[in-house]
């Protein structure tokens, strides 16, 4: 079953709890038995809760970001669909989650705090979630002040350091605009060996298989691969600049 079936099958809220679970429960009903039966039929093992939390987190925080910005553009909607790889038959259901979050009076902080707690031991997953939000924010060609403020506040709740924030929010810029050192997470004073070490660690942390094992759903890997491609391009730029291999 895809991540959408797991989320909108009804059991996600039951499994998650907290504000994220409440959002799902509002729009998905109580089809817990149907979800469990599907898991048995598929021989589903493991706990899908982390992947569900990641996905709902992106939807809800995207909705809150749109609310903070005040305007939802067509580019942002298209980027939203591209990030999620939402099948046509699930678009209406995903829209229900988005609209419920956007209309809700609660701020974004309870949702961000729940995600921070769930992925405390996997900060690269939180960075990837922030990357998805930044991807959507950049979709109209600019990062607006309210969007930038929102991303900073979410990053702070996630406990991400400056390097992780710069990497997640700069990854979607034109390659000529992005600072390659920021993307690698090193200063311009770093030695070649320090740069090589940081790059290798980033590549290892952002490998698709590793990300999926830590809770990033397969449906989001295309965006993760774009981030990895940007990291590779940044490293190649530094190599050319410094003349090392």
Secondary structure by P-SEA (a helix, b strand, c coil): ccaaaaaaccccccccccaaaaaaaaccccaaaaaaaaaaaacccccaaaaaaaaaaaaaaaaaaaaaaccccaaaaaaaaaaacccccaaaaaaaaaaaaaaccccaaaaaaaaaaaacccaaaaaaaaaaaaaaaaccccccaaaaaaaaaaaaaacccaaaaaaaaacccccccccccccccccccccaaaaaaaaaaaaaaacaaaaaaacccccaaaaaaaaaaaaaaaaaaaaaaaccc
